[in-house]
């Protein structure tokens, strides 16, 4: 696998030449500092770009064009990490081994059509397409309660008002109502002008030809983005907030506990946090799973989630409402126990699992993009260096880290009583 990054002035091209896949992938990423008031319009914009273009001005024509390109697949998403938000549109198509050497440029032209020739007339987005997308997003916002576990998680994070992790990627109804054809076009121009753009090209191709093609046709006049620390840092934690809400017809209560991690070092964020979280609640062999579910039958499920860029660890569980106090007591005891009672077997078992997952990072185009995106945005280390650093984590490192974990929010989405496993 051959990697090269080329600074094109207003954007970066990342070439990853590999014959591991039958397809080529091109992913165009737009990132900036996350702003709560712009999350909804950003979501609307990228879904609208993905739906129609000026040339293919109905979704049916759009889809037919994809079929003409040997059923080229296209995807998009908004991702939030720390203080940043990243929005991407990517395409995946057969490489020239199965087509011809001109096909890649046909696919790139369609990508450029999506990005630079949206369905706009008189500096206004097409109203029919926009209304469809707004209705679709509105329904998705309304459907948040359909998954109680995700709903409880989101509600617990909303309490961290000064942390971007509290902003909902679903969007906000009140902001959705304000978006019109003109405001969306103005935001589109702003994105092209102010966002940091990274383009990842993976597969088999002629690098010089692709570079020259982008140089000729991918024209943006981007203002240099302000340097933003991607990480959220905590140096204190206030008194624990306990919040209980009731959801009618919910049989199993959902518990979401948010812990802040104070004064994280870079090494702790990258290597100690994943090991700590896995020992505490990362698998069926974890402490929380064994103590809460297996020994006491107090939960159907329990696990830890990590948000490293936000210095956050979350404990999520499905429990009986009448067992709440008992569950909290055990969780508190297990968190305290992480400060002194770590065993070598626990560390080695978790470390081996994490290293195994690292070794598969480059087995898919999305994994490759995430790997090099991490290097670009977070100055992440190489795979060999990651493995080396995981092997450096000691019992003392985990115990020191454990003293930095502070419970911040206990959120219970209360349902009817649930007994047994």
N, C-alpha and C positions, 0 to 999 in steps of 0.2 A: 504494500500500500504506500503510495507516494502522496505527500501532502505539501501544498504550497499556498501561502497567503499572499495576495497581491493587493496593494493599496491603490485604489482607482481614484483617489481624491475625495469624492463624495460618498464612496462606499467601499467595502472590502469584498474581494472575490476569494473564496476558499476552495481550492481545487483538491479533491481527494480521488486520485486515479486508482481504480481497483477493478479487477475482473471477477470479483466474488459474486456478483449479481447479474441477472439477465436484464435488469433495468438500469436506467440512469435516473437519478433524482436531483432536482434543483429546488432548493428551499430559499425563499427570499424573506428575510427577517427584519422587522422594524421594531426598534426598541427606544424607550425613553423613560424618564422618571414617571412613576405611576401617579395619576391624579384622579381622585375619586369622582370628580364631576365630569371626567372625560371617559370613564370606563364604558358607559352605555353607548355613547356615540361611536366610540372605537369599535365596539362589538357590531353595531349596525353597519358601519362602513365596510368592514372586512367581509361580512356576510353578503352585503350588497355587491361588492366587487366579484365575489365568488358566484353570484347568481346569474348575472347577465353582463354583456358589454355593449358598446355602441354598435359593433358589427353584428354580434349575435344577441339581438335585443329582446329575445324571449328565452326563458330557461330551456324550452324545448330545443331551440336552435343551438344554445350553449351545449347541451348534452349531446346533440347530434354531432357537433364538432369534435367533442371528446371521443366519440365512437369512430369518427373518421381517422383519428390519430391512434388507431389500434387500441381503442378503449383506454386511452391515457387516464390515469387517476389523478385527482386533484384534492387537496386538503387544505384546511386553514384552522387556526386556533389562536386564542389569546392566553398567554401564560404570565403569571405574576410570581416574582421571587424577590424577596427583600424590598428594596425601594424602586425596583424596576418592573416594567411591563414589556413583554415581547409578543408581537403579533406576526404570524407568518402565513404565507401562502406557498405551498409546494406542489410540484408536479412530478409524477413518476411515469416513465415511458420506456418502451423497448429500446435497448441500445442498438447501435448500427450493425452489430453482428447479425441481427435478425431482420434488419430493414435495409437502409442505405445511408451513406454519409451525409445526405441532405436532411434526413428525417429529424435529427436533433435540432436543426434550425427552424423547422416547421413548428416543433413543440415550443421552442423558445419564443418564437413569434406569437404564439397563442398566449404564453405567459405575459409577454409585453402588452398584448391586447387587453388582458385582464387588468394590468397595473396602470397602463397609461392611456387607455381608450375606454373609460367607463361609460355606462349608459347615461350620458349627460347631454342636455340641450339648454343653450342659453345660461350656462353656469348653474344648472339645476339638475339634480339626479332625477331619473325617471320616476314619476309619482307612483305608478302601478307597482313597480318593483319595490320601491321603498316601503309602501304601505303593506305589502306582503311580508317583507322582512320584519317590520315593526310589529305586526300582528303575531308573527312566529316567535319573536323574542319576548313579547308580552305574555304569551301563553307559557313559555318556558319559565319566566319569572314567577308566574302564578302557580306553577307545578312544583316549586321548591319543596313543599311539604309532603310530596308524594314519597320521598325517601326520608323517613324520620331520622335515620342516623346522620345523613349529610346535613339535614336541616338543623339538628342539634349541634353539630360541629360548627356550622356557619354562625349560628346564634351565639355560641360561646366565643367565637373569634371576634364577633361584632363588638364585644365589650372592650376590646383593645383599641380604643378610638384613635390613639396617636400612632398606631402601627398600620402600615398599608395592608397587612394581612387581614384587617377588619373589612376591607373593601370587597364587595361581592362581584365576582366576575360574571355573575348572571346578569348584572345590570340593575337599573332602578327605574320603576314605573314612572316616577315624577320627571326623570330626565328623558325617558323615552318619548313622553308626550311633547317635549319641547323641540324635538328634532324635525326639521322639514327639509325639503329638497335643496334649498339654498344653503342652510347651515351645514348640511352634510357635505356639500361640495367645498365650502370654505374649510371644513375640517380636513377633507381629503388633501387639499393643497398644503395645509399646515403640516400634515404627516410627512409628505414628500420633502418638505423644506427643512424640517427640524429633527426628524428621527435619525438615529444611527442605523445604517443599513449594512447587514452582512448577508452575503449570498453564498450558499454552500452547493457545490456541484460534485456529485458522486457518481462514479461509474467509469466507462471507457469512452474517451473522447480525445480530440486534438486540442490541447490546452491553448495553444497560440491562436487558433481560429476562434475558439470560444471567447477568449479574452478580447480579441479584436472586435468580435460581434457585439459584445457588451459595451465596449468602449464607444462603438458607433451608435448604438441604439438605446442603451440604458442611460438616459441623460437626466440627472437630477442636480439641482443646485442647492445642496444641503448646507445649512448653517451648522457649524460645529456644535455638537451637543455639549451642554454643560457637563463637566465631570461629576458624576454622582457615585457616591459610595453605595454599592449594591446591598451592603449589609445593614440590618437594623441591630443596634447595640443597646443592651440594657445594663444599667449599673445599679438599679435598685428595683425592689418589688413591693408594692403596697399591700395592705391587708387583703386576704383572700376574699373574693366576691362569691357568694353562694346565691345562685339564681334557680328558681323552679318555675317551669311553665307546664301547663296541662294541654294535652292534645286529645280531643275526643276520639273514641274508638281505637286508640293505640293500646295494644295489649302489653307490649314489652317496653318498659321505660328505657330511654337512651341517655346515657351519661357521657359527658364530654368535659374532661379536666385539662385546662391549659396551664402549662408551666413555662415560666420565663427562665432563661439561662443567662446568668449575669456574667459580664466581663469575659466573654468567650475569646480565647486566643484562636488564631487561624488553625493551628494544629488540632485543637479541641473540636472546632466546628467541623473539620473535614474527617477526622479519624476517631476521636474519642466519642463524640456524640452518637454515631451509628452503632458503635459497639455497646455503649451504655444502653441505648434504646432497645437494642435487640435482646440483651440480657434481661432487661426489665419486662418487656412485653412484645417481643418481635416474633415469637413462634409458639408452638404448642409445648415447647420445653422452657419457655420463659417463666420468670418468677410470678408475674401477675396471672398468667394462664393457669399455672399449677396451684397457686394459693387461693385465687378467687373462684376459678371454675372447677378445677378437678377435685380439690380437697373439700371445698365448702359448697359446691354447686350453687353459687350465688350469681352466676352470669352465664348467659348463653354464649357470649363472645366477649373478648377483651383484648385490646392490642394497643401498641404505641405507634404514633405517627411523628415524623420529624419535619420541621420547617427550618432547616439550617440557616438559610440567608436571613430569616427573621428571628433567630435565636429563640425558637419555640419548640417545645415538645408537648405532644397531646396524648392523653390516655382516653381511649374511646371504648365504651362497653354497652352491652344490652343487659339490663338487670330488672329485678322486681323492685317496684317502688318501695315496698315495705322492708326491703333489705338494704336500703340506701346507706344508713349509718354504719352497718356492718361492713359493707363494701368499702366505704371511704376509710374506715379504720385500717383495713388490710392493705389498701393502696398506700396509705401514709406509712405503715410499717415497712412495706417493701421499698419505698423510696428512701426511708431512713436506713434500711439494711444495705442499700447500695453504697453507703459511705464507708462500710467496713468489712462486709462479708463476702467479697467477690472471690470466686475460686479460679484456679488456673484452667480447669476443665471448661468452665463457662466462657472464659475469654477465648480459649483456643477454638472451641466449637463455633462460636459466633464469628471469630476472625476468619476461619477457613471458609465459612459461607459467604462472607463479604468479599473475600479475595476471589472466590469462584465466580461471583457475579461480575466483578471487575473484568475478569478474563474473557467474558462474553460481550463486553461493551461494543466491540467493533464487528459484531456478527449481523448487524442490520443497518440499513441506511439511517434510520432514526437514531440508533445508538451512536453511530459515527458523528452525526450532526450534534447530538447532545455533548459528546466528548469534546469536539473542537469548539463548540459554543462555550463550554465551560472554561476552556483555555483562554478564549478571547475575552469573555466578560469577567470571569472570576480568577483569572490567572491560575487555573487548576494545573496540577502536575500530570506528568505522563503516567501511563498505566504502570510501568515498572516502578516509578517513584511512589505511586499510590500504594502498591503492594509492600514496598520497603517501609513506608510509614505506618501502615497497619501493623506490621510486624514489630514496630517500635513501641506500640501502646502497652503500657504496663498496668499492673494492679493499682499502683500509686496514682497513675494518671486518671484512672476511672474514679478512684475515691476522691481525688481533688475536684474532679468535674462534678461529682455527685453533690458536693457542698455548694455548688453554684445553681443547682436546680431548685427553683422556688415556685410552689403552687400559687397561681394567680387567680384562676376562675374555676369554679365548680358549677357546671350547668346540667340540670336534670330536666329532660323532656319527659314528663310524667304520664305513664299509661296505667292500665289496670295491673293487678298483681300477677306476676309470673312465677311459677314454682318449678324447680328442677332445672336440669341442664338444657 
